[in-house]
């Protein structure tokens, strides 16, 4: 029997133990996910709040859940997100209460300078909608990033006291280890703070591995790998002696046109939806909640101005409203050019 001592790695292998850590590559992958996914989320939030919003380049660290609570003992607002397609797991987007109050005030028609100190049901609902929009945009970006369809369940928003681990669901408590992605949140003139994306350890590694694998995939067999432009002009053929010469292609003879109906004829019976848009406007949640019978909504169009005629939601013409046998109709007065129509369909 050998008297050699076992290394720690061998002991871990015998005990079937796994060292809990995030490699530098995994941290970079999680940072990239946060940077791209929640960058688009910040854009969505900017549109909702009508303020410039920035989520700066994130930092990633591995932490015990109990240690995270110790470092951030103040109550916060959290949106819990379950991934249902493409990825299987959950995570938490955590925002400080003051920042949530500012977002709620802006969503409800205020200027964000004097938010309510306490978040009521309406304020929480407003912030929940903002976080839903952010997370929805983030999941769409993840689909492109991972090159697979990523879908989420509707986020659940609640207040965390950050006093004990029992507030978190079993996925977080199971390992008592979480990957924390920190973002610097800046809302123009109002907030310069920090939000956190908290991911259970094993799910964080799965997300990182998915991105790493997507980036390491080989070109699909049968497809030509990307080449520099200067190499694409002349195909080459390698001879047995190793030299290279240009390929000579046989001249192709023109073929007579195929008689029969044109391709366009095949589409003539396809049904399209035509609609007429009188005008539109943007309203905040507070204003929508205040609507009632008899309310008047001011549109972004003057009286007597032409209405838009759309096909499948794309503008093709303008016209004026007329009445025909007690029914409304539209008299077309202007059709946009074919070039503009094609651009609108893109």
C-alpha positions, 0 to 999 in steps of 0.5 A, a space after each residue: 500500500 502506498 504511503 503517499 498522502 492524498 491531495 485536497 483535490 483527491 479528498 474532495 473528489 472522494 467525498 464528492 464535494 464541490 468547491 463553491 466558487 465562481 471562476 473569473 470566466 463565469 463572473 465575466 459572463 454574469 457581468 456581460 449578461 447584466 450589462 446587456 440585458 439590464 442595459 435595455 431594461 434601463 432604456 425601458 425605464 427611461 421611457 416610462 419615467 421620462 428621465 434619463 436612466 443609467 445602469 452602469 457596468 455591473 460588479 459580480 461577487 459570490 456571497 453567503 445569503 446571511 452575509 448579504 443580509 448582514 451587509 444590507 439590513 434595511 428594508 427594500 423592494 424586490 421583484 422575484 422572477 422565475 424563468 420558464 423557458 430556455 433557462 430554469 431558475 429564479 432570481 431577485 431584482 432588489 431596489 432600495 426603498 427610497 429609490 422605489 419611492 422616487 420611481 413610484 412618484 414619477 410613475 404617478 405623475 410627480 416630479 420625484 423630488 418629494 416622494 412618499 416616505 411609505 409605499 402604499 399599495 398604489 406606489 408598490 403597483 407602480 414600481 412593480 409595473 416599472 420593474 416588469 418592463 425592465 425585466 421583460 426587456 432584459 429577458 428579450 435581450 437574453 434571448 438574443 445573447 444566449 441564442 435561444 428563447 428565454 421566457 419568464 413568468 410575471 414577476 412577483 413584487 414584495 417588500 423584504 425586511 432583510 432581517 433573516 434568510 426565511 424571507 427568501 424562497 428555498 432556491 436561495 436558502 438551499 445553498 446559502 450561496 448567491 451570486 450578486 450582480 451590483 449595478 449603479 442606478 442613476 436617475 437624472 437629477 434624482 437618484 445615484 444609488 445601487 440595485 442588486 440582482 441576486 441569483 442562487 449559486 447553481 442557477 448563476 453557474 448555469 446562466 454563465 455556462 449557457 453564455 460561455 457555450 453559446 460563444 464557443 460554438 463552432 460554425 455549423 457544418 456546411 456553412 462557410 465561416 466568416 472571412 475578411 472582406 478582402 478574401 471573399 472576392 475570389 474563391 480559391 482551390 488548393 491543388 495537391 502540391 500545395 499551391 493555390 490558384 483561382 477557381 474558374 467558373 463555367 459561364 451560365 446560360 440564361 434560362 427562359 422565364 417560367 410561364 404561369 402566374 407571377 409570385 405576386 398573384 399567389 399573395 393576392 388573397 391574403 387577408 390584411 387588417 386595415 385600420 384608421 388612427 385618429 390620434 394618440 397620446 401618452 398618459 401616466 398610470 395616475 391619469 388612467 386611474 382617474 378616467 371616468 365616464 365623460 372624461 375627455 382625452 386630448 390627442 396629439 392631432 388638431 381638429 380637421 387634420 388628416 387621419 392615418 390609414 394603416 395596414 397591419 399597423 404600418 402607415 400607407 396613406 392619409 385621409 379625411 373622415 366622411 359619413 356614408 349612409 350613417 357609417 363612418 368612412 375615410 376618403 384617401 387624400 394622400 398615399 405615401 410612395 412605394 419606397 416609403 411603404 417598403 421602409 415602413 414595413 421593415 
